Structure formats: structure tokens, C-alpha cells
């Protein structure tokens, strides 16, 4: 079975500073069509999940360019170039190839 | 813009069937470009995909839940439903519906391009 592993699980960040979350898949998410089927979601307190990144690196509409997704194959990262107070919540990576599978989540909090 | 809204009982007894509906408004289920899915999040835990359906009726399930799950699109194409049989306390969760961009590739494997929007979620508690 494919397993998605995120690190760290908890991420305290000072506003204005960068933050980075890693996501590793036990199986390659690179399809023969050249796309990486990895997505990132943010669940803010009391809200439903919101799509940040799809196909590994494409920002969803309305997502600030502070959010950057990169990686290929089995190793991916989400970088927030300058964290803002509104970025607080739990970030999930999600395999979007064959069986949809989420990572454990990374809780970002403001220092 | 498209909106999704989950509805159904908030309390289900153990061994019974959990039934939820997702109403799609300001848009149509009948688009070949999208699938429609159910997800859940147990209290204090992470997200789990349950299954997906295309308006044509094609379905696709999480192998861990497949034997207990039915997802259907209603004939009016304004909502889709989830039935989860033989529930236990471990099925207690916030259940979400969402629209999925993507398709099945030439080998019938799901390749997704984003789940958006999501409903607000509905808490279902399994308890006697």
C-alpha cells in the first residue's frame, strides 16, 4: 500500500519567516504523461479543506504566490515564502494517482 | 460559483447504515470533466478519501472501505449520495463532499488535478 509521510508534524513559525513541509510517497507519483500527481491542502480551524497546489507545483486559483510546491517522483515539498497569521492550520499532501491517500498532516502555528 | 452542501442524520446507531446526500448548486453534476467524491475526517485525525463517482455512474472506491460503500448520482443530477453500511464507532467523523478534477487514464487509473470546492462538512456520530 502507498503511504504518504509528512514532516514535520508540527511547525511553529514567526510571521514573515519562511516555512517548508516535506511529503514523501512510498510509490512514485510521476505518471507516464510527465505529470506528478501530488496535491496540497490546507484545513484552517473550523473550515473545510482548501486546495493549494495540484499536479505537484500548480497553484490553485486565488492561492497567493507565497505558496510554492515542488518535487517529483516520491519527494515533494510545500514552501511558504513568508508566513502570515492567516496561514495557520493543518497542511496535508495528497496522492492523486490511483488510490487517493493523504499524509498525516502538518500543523502550522504562529510563534 | 459552484457550491456543495452535505446533509443527513447526525447520529447513527452501530451496525446500521450511514446515509448522506450532497446537493450541488450553482452548477451541474453532468460534466464529463469532473468526478464527485466523499471524504471524511475522524475527530482529531487526518483526512480519508471514501470514494468517487462520475455523472455517468462510474464509481471508484477506497479499497479499505469498498465492501461497505455505495455512492450514487440521482437521476435529477442535482445531488449525489453516500451509503456506508455496518457502521461502528470508528466511522464517527466529519464527512465532506467535493468536486474532483481529473480522469481515468488509459489503464483505468485515477489521475487527479485538484479537489475544489468542498462542502462545509457534516459531523456523523455513531453511537447507541
Interface residues (C-beta under 8 A of the other chain):
Chain A: X31 X33 X35 X37 X39 X41 X43 X48 X49 X50 X51 X54 X55 X60 X92 X94 X96 X97 X98 X99 X100 X101 X102 X103 X104 X105
Chain B: X37 X39 X41 X46 X47 X48 X49 X52 X62 X63 X96 X98 X101 X102 X105 X109 X110 X111 X112 X113 X114 X115 X116 X118 X119 X120 X121
